[in-house]
Amino acid sequence: MKTQRLLPVLELALCCLFLFPGLLRSQMPQKPGRLTVTSEPPGATVNIDNRRMSRQTPFTFVLSPGQHSVSVRGKDQTGKDMSCTASLDIAGGAAKSVHCTAKGWDPPVR
């Protein structure tokens, strides 16, 4: 008689043990990604998603996963304007770096 009562309880416990943690993991947000922005020379201003950042190059930004527009503006050693703009895909938990020079992104950003 006790065996019949335990069987449904045991089945329910096993279902919760195997199914519920999987549901929780799928509901967790992705980890942020990191984007390191550098320039030659350093000290250029950085805009991400059309917002001016309060930091100049070099700096590592923590970003949500997904597409982001990045622009870097400054002057090179000769005083010539330096400008780089790109759309980047940042993966969750990943690190990416970009380097801006007077000639553009080095190496070119894809």
Secondary structure, DSSP 8 states (H G I E B T S, - for coil): -HHHHHHHHHHHHHHHHHHHHHHHHHHS----EEEEEEESSS--EEEETTEEEEEESSEEEEE-SEEEEEEEEEE-TTS-EEEEEEEEEE-TT-EEEEEEETTEESS---
